[in-house]
């Protein structure tokens, strides 16, 4: 229980996936322009990351390792993630059209989100157990969402600010992300596994 | 210059400056920010990504008439993943120090949107030779961005070039130099890239690129 709680705290605050580990920076910059899209993307990421880590962990432990195939890790993981995203999209469209309308457009984007791949790889590399892996994935996804939502809030106001031409757009967004990352640096060293 | 050569030259130079995958298209941010603590790591990452990009772009271009358009993305991903596995093993065997420094970012080349972007936009439609030049150009453009950002971060954040290995590291400012450690830390990566982008924007506007 204690380990699980510290995993949650560490990967939301101390070792935030976007701001300290640089996983998933592309969607972080891409969809943080508006609050509603940021929240939609966050939900989709939490869902997919938990599912993907669950499947890849089981596959790695019960198929790849016993058959000495761990060199196929990269190929299997990315294909599992890509097909899982497709599957989730199809199932969601059938079961819950309202949810699909909310998350639908974000799902294809997730395939190129390296945070999903990173969480699956790290769960295996750090030798987490199944429960720990899933908790780790959810915590990492919540950390990603937290950063995304904060950033969206800042960017909505940033639209109105006056600044030099050359800074407009991505440059100022990156500098803002840097300052946000500095704020999260305050958690550094609070907890470690 | 024959018409063909100038076409190749155009494909080649496009990715370096005019459509630089980082400075113009803002792709491949994760490895860019993650490994640029030192120039050596940035350059190694650039080379690894370029190798994967060139190899997979050749294969995709060769197979472009055989891959069904409905399932092209999974096919591209499978091809990329194959070459990433190869690079992962090669680095582990021949460059263990670099492999250790790049860490999980080596397998993550598979999710690098620069590569998938080039395959989708160019190699899947164009002949092999043109795809090759386009891939090399985009690879050089990506490496250029990595090395530039790494140079800023290493010089300001550590005061050295060619670190972190103490044997090859050259201290630029003498023993009393106090490096600005922020630039070696994660926030510095974001801030340095933001400022670099602003400078590139300014230069591009000035010279009308």
Interface residues (C-beta under 8 A of the other chain):
Chain A: X19 X20 X21 X22 X23 X24 X25 X26 X29 X71 X72 X73 X74 X75 X78 X79 X82 X83 X111 X112 X113 X114 X116 X117 X118 X121 X122 X125 X164 X165 X166 X167 X170 X171 X172 X173 X174 X175 X177 X178 X179 X181 X182 X185
Chain B: X26 X27 X28 X29 X30 X33 X34 X73 X74 X77 X78 X80 X81 X82 X84 X85 X88 X89 X104 X107 X108 X110 X111 X112 X113 X116 X182 X185 X186 X187 X188 X189 X190 X191 X193 X194 X195 X197 X198 X199 X201 X202 X205
